[in-house]
Amino acid sequence: MKQPTITVAYFGKPGSFSHEVAARRFPKGAELTPRRTISEVFEAVATGAAGHGVVPIENTLGGPIYDTVDQLIREDFGAAGLVVCEELSLHVMLSLLGHKNVKPRRIYSHFVPLKHCGDWVRARYPDAALLEAESTSEAVERAAQEGDAWAIGNRGAAALHKLDVIVPRLGSRAQNITRFYLLGTKPAAVRSGLRTLLAFGLLHRPGSLVSALETLAKFGVNMTRIVSRALPNNPDEYLFLVECEGSPKQPAFAKAMALLKTRSTNLRTLGTFRVVDKYE
């Protein structure tokens, strides 16, 4: 039997959206291994237990995935040899799963799907309690184990747990896109269509954020994402996670980085990577 060429850790359990993205990114020759938490995916790649890791970074309706943000801004992210290698995305189709002949008393899901379609579900199943799970795959697993529970999750997980698809498509008409980062220990070998992820702090004085952002604008560096996070040991200080178009190897980008270093604290590059076409 041919051995897998690479091990890929992903957040959640089989049937989760992270699992689907990992399977579509590595359709052949990879061993896909689930991890219960996002931090465990980072640890698997850092320790060499996995060659790559797939973690969600943002949902268009639910916002940033702060468990991932917190791992990225840790000072030991780079020290562990980790980098962001690619950005992946999935057009998420949420389904209501359960047993058709059972009236639900509990409906489980991850907090993002609950935020996305919780009102719709409450209006139609007012007697069911909506309960948060660590992932959609865990929610589906609970629904399968408990006789009177349903779940909001990935339709592909229904067959794995012998559940019925009660409602194939939930939510509003707005597109529900979840974006993921592919973690690794080697920078991506691509030359065009690049993005770079930065992390930095700011001096505690008026206008420091404006000054930092003006630096990027001055050299024509376009931001595609910005997330702020308070430091756990000092809630009055913030770290910023900023994704930009371009690469530090480009002259204008390099000049922006040099100036930004003087206007920020602990500036770090977390990876330069390509954006893969969205999975439908």
C-alpha positions as CSV (number, residue, x, y, z in Angstrom):
1,M,0.0,0.0,0.0
2,K,1.3,3.4,-1.0
3,Q,2.1,5.6,2.0
4,P,0.7,9.1,2.3
5,T,3.1,11.8,1.1
6,I,2.0,14.3,3.7
7,T,-0.1,14.5,6.9
8,V,-2.5,17.4,7.1
9,A,-4.1,18.4,10.5
10,Y,-7.5,20.2,10.4
11,F,-9.8,21.7,13.0
12,G,-12.8,19.7,13.9
13,K,-13.9,16.2,13.2
14,P,-14.6,14.3,10.0
15,G,-17.4,16.0,8.1
16,S,-16.5,19.5,9.3
17,F,-16.0,22.3,6.8
18,S,-12.3,22.4,7.7
19,H,-12.2,18.7,6.8
20,E,-13.9,19.4,3.5
21,V,-11.4,22.2,2.6
22,A,-8.4,20.0,3.6
23,A,-9.8,17.1,1.4
24,R,-10.3,19.4,-1.6
25,R,-6.9,21.0,-1.2
26,F,-5.2,17.6,-0.9
27,P,-7.4,15.3,-2.9
28,K,-4.7,12.6,-3.2
29,G,-1.8,11.2,-1.3
30,A,-2.4,13.0,2.0
31,E,-3.4,11.6,5.4
32,L,-6.0,14.0,6.9
33,T,-6.0,14.0,10.7
34,P,-8.6,15.8,12.9
35,R,-7.8,18.0,15.9
36,R,-10.2,19.0,18.6
37,T,-9.1,22.6,18.9
38,I,-7.5,25.2,16.7
39,S,-4.4,25.4,19.0
40,E,-3.9,21.6,18.5
41,V,-3.6,22.2,14.8
42,F,-0.9,24.8,15.3
43,E,0.9,22.4,17.7
44,A,0.7,19.5,15.3
45,V,2.5,21.5,12.6
46,A,5.0,23.1,15.0
47,T,6.0,19.7,16.4
48,G,6.2,18.0,13.0
49,A,3.3,15.7,13.7
50,A,1.7,17.2,10.6
51,G,3.3,18.8,7.5
52,H,0.4,21.3,7.1
53,G,-2.6,22.5,9.1
54,V,-6.0,23.9,8.0
55,V,-7.7,26.5,10.3
56,P,-10.5,28.9,9.7
57,I,-9.6,32.6,9.9
58,E,-12.8,34.5,9.0
59,N,-16.4,34.0,8.1
60,T,-18.1,36.7,6.0
61,L,-21.2,36.7,8.3
62,G,-19.7,35.8,11.7
63,G,-16.5,37.7,11.5
64,P,-12.9,36.8,12.6
65,I,-12.2,33.4,14.2
66,Y,-10.4,34.7,17.3
67,D,-9.0,31.4,18.3
68,T,-7.0,31.4,15.1
69,V,-6.1,35.1,15.5
70,D,-4.8,34.4,19.1
71,Q,-2.5,31.7,17.8
72,L,-1.2,33.7,15.0
73,I,-0.2,36.7,17.1
74,R,1.6,34.6,19.7
75,E,5.3,35.6,19.9
76,D,6.4,32.0,19.5
77,F,4.5,31.5,16.2
78,G,7.6,32.4,14.1
79,A,10.0,30.9,16.7
80,A,8.2,27.5,16.1
81,G,9.0,27.9,12.4
82,L,5.4,28.3,11.4
83,V,4.2,30.4,8.4
84,V,1.0,30.9,6.5
85,C,1.4,29.2,3.2
86,E,-2.0,29.7,1.5
87,E,-5.4,31.3,1.9
88,L,-8.3,29.0,1.1
89,S,-12.0,29.7,1.1
90,L,-15.2,27.7,0.9
91,H,-18.8,28.7,0.0
92,V,-20.5,27.3,3.0
93,M,-23.8,25.6,2.7
94,L,-25.4,25.0,6.1
95,S,-27.9,22.2,6.5
96,L,-30.2,21.1,9.3
97,L,-29.5,17.5,10.1
98,G,-31.3,15.0,12.4
99,H,-33.9,12.2,12.4
100,K,-37.0,13.1,10.5
101,N,-39.3,11.2,12.9
102,V,-38.0,13.0,16.0
103,K,-39.1,16.4,17.3
104,P,-35.8,18.2,18.3
105,R,-35.4,19.4,21.9
106,R,-31.8,20.6,21.3
107,I,-30.1,21.9,18.1
108,Y,-26.4,22.1,18.2
109,S,-23.9,24.0,16.1
110,H,-20.7,26.2,16.1
111,F,-21.3,29.8,17.1
112,V,-20.9,31.1,13.6
113,P,-23.7,29.1,12.0
114,L,-25.9,29.9,15.1
115,K,-25.2,33.5,14.4
116,H,-25.9,33.1,10.7
117,C,-29.3,31.3,10.9
118,G,-30.2,31.1,14.5
119,D,-33.2,33.5,14.1
120,W,-34.6,31.3,11.2
121,V,-34.3,28.1,13.3
122,R,-35.8,29.7,16.5
123,A,-38.8,30.9,14.5
124,R,-39.5,27.4,13.2
125,Y,-38.5,25.3,16.2
126,P,-39.3,27.5,19.2
127,D,-39.3,24.6,21.6
128,A,-35.7,23.6,20.8
129,A,-32.8,25.0,22.7
130,L,-29.9,26.2,20.5
131,L,-26.7,25.1,22.0
132,E,-23.1,25.9,21.0
133,A,-20.6,23.2,20.1
134,E,-16.8,23.5,19.5
135,S,-17.4,22.7,15.8
136,T,-20.1,21.8,13.3
137,S,-18.8,18.3,13.2
138,E,-19.0,17.9,16.9
139,A,-22.6,19.3,16.7
140,V,-23.5,16.6,14.1
141,E,-21.9,13.9,16.3
142,R,-24.0,15.0,19.3
143,A,-27.1,14.9,17.3
144,A,-26.3,11.4,16.2
145,Q,-25.7,10.3,19.8
146,E,-28.7,12.0,21.4
147,G,-32.1,10.7,20.3
148,D,-33.9,14.1,20.5
149,A,-31.2,16.5,19.1
150,W,-30.5,17.9,15.6
151,A,-27.6,19.9,14.3
152,I,-26.7,22.7,11.9
153,G,-23.7,21.7,9.9
154,N,-22.2,20.3,6.7
155,R,-24.5,18.2,4.6
156,G,-21.7,15.8,3.9
157,A,-21.5,14.8,7.5
158,A,-25.1,13.4,7.5
159,A,-24.1,10.1,5.8
160,L,-21.1,9.7,8.2
161,H,-23.5,9.7,11.1
162,K,-26.6,8.2,9.5
163,L,-28.7,11.4,9.9
164,D,-31.4,12.8,7.6
165,V,-31.1,16.1,5.8
166,I,-34.1,18.0,7.3
167,V,-33.4,21.3,5.5
168,P,-30.7,21.2,2.8
169,R,-30.0,24.9,2.8
170,L,-30.3,27.3,5.8
171,G,-29.7,31.0,6.2
172,S,-30.1,34.3,4.5
173,R,-29.5,35.1,0.8
174,A,-26.1,36.7,1.6
175,Q,-23.1,34.6,0.6
176,N,-21.7,32.6,3.5
177,I,-17.9,32.3,2.8
178,T,-15.4,30.9,5.3
179,R,-11.8,31.6,4.7
180,F,-9.0,29.4,6.0
181,Y,-5.2,29.6,6.4
182,L,-3.0,26.7,5.4
183,L,-0.2,26.5,7.9
184,G,3.3,25.0,7.2
185,T,6.9,25.4,8.0
186,K,8.2,26.5,4.5
187,P,7.2,29.7,2.7
188,A,5.1,29.3,-0.4
189,A,7.1,29.3,-3.7
190,V,4.9,31.6,-5.7
191,R,5.8,34.9,-7.5
192,S,2.5,36.6,-8.3
193,G,-0.9,37.3,-6.7
194,L,0.8,37.3,-3.3
195,R,-0.4,38.5,0.1
196,T,1.6,39.0,3.2
197,L,0.4,38.6,6.8
198,L,1.8,41.0,9.4
199,A,1.5,41.3,13.2
200,F,2.6,44.3,15.2
201,G,1.9,46.4,18.3
202,L,1.6,50.2,18.6
203,L,3.0,52.8,20.9
204,H,0.3,53.9,23.4
205,R,-0.2,57.4,22.1
206,P,-2.8,59.3,20.0
207,G,-2.7,58.7,16.2
208,S,-0.4,55.6,16.4
209,L,-2.8,53.4,14.4
210,V,-3.4,56.2,11.8
211,S,0.3,56.6,11.4
212,A,0.8,52.9,10.8
213,L,-1.9,52.6,8.2
214,E,-0.8,55.8,6.5
215,T,2.6,54.1,6.1
216,L,1.1,51.3,4.0
217,A,-1.0,53.7,2.0
218,K,2.1,55.9,1.3
219,F,3.8,53.1,-0.6
220,G,0.6,51.8,-2.3
221,V,0.3,48.7,-0.1
222,N,-3.4,47.6,-0.1
223,M,-4.8,46.0,3.1
224,T,-7.2,43.1,2.7
225,R,-7.8,42.3,6.4
226,I,-7.2,43.9,9.8
227,V,-8.0,42.5,13.2
228,S,-7.2,44.0,16.6
229,R,-6.7,41.9,19.8
230,A,-6.1,43.1,23.3
231,L,-3.1,41.5,25.1
232,P,-4.2,39.0,27.8
233,N,-1.8,40.4,30.4
234,N,-2.4,44.1,29.4
235,P,-5.9,44.7,28.2
236,D,-5.1,48.4,27.4
237,E,-2.6,47.4,24.8
238,Y,-3.5,45.9,21.4
239,L,-1.8,43.8,18.7
240,F,-2.9,44.1,15.1
241,L,-3.1,41.3,12.5
242,V,-2.9,42.9,9.0
243,E,-3.1,41.1,5.7
244,C,-1.8,43.0,2.7
245,E,-1.4,42.6,-1.0
246,G,2.2,42.1,-2.1
247,S,5.5,40.7,-0.8
248,P,8.4,42.1,1.2
249,K,10.6,41.3,-1.8
250,Q,8.9,44.1,-3.8
251,P,10.7,47.4,-3.4
252,A,7.7,49.5,-2.4
253,F,6.5,46.9,0.1
254,A,10.0,46.7,1.6
255,K,10.1,50.5,2.0
256,A,6.7,50.4,3.7
257,M,7.9,47.7,6.1
258,A,11.1,49.7,7.0
259,L,9.0,52.7,7.9
260,L,6.3,50.7,9.6
261,K,9.0,49.2,11.8
262,T,9.8,52.7,13.2
263,R,6.1,53.4,13.8
264,S,5.1,50.1,15.5
265,T,6.4,47.6,18.0
266,N,7.5,44.0,17.5
267,L,6.7,44.0,13.7
268,R,6.6,40.4,12.4
269,T,5.9,38.8,9.0
270,L,3.8,35.6,9.5
271,G,3.9,34.5,5.9
272,T,3.7,35.5,2.2
273,F,1.3,33.3,0.3
274,R,-1.1,32.9,-2.6
275,V,-4.9,33.0,-2.5
276,V,-6.5,29.8,-3.9
277,D,-9.7,30.1,-5.9
278,K,-12.8,29.6,-3.8
279,Y,-14.2,26.1,-3.4
280,E,-17.9,26.0,-4.3
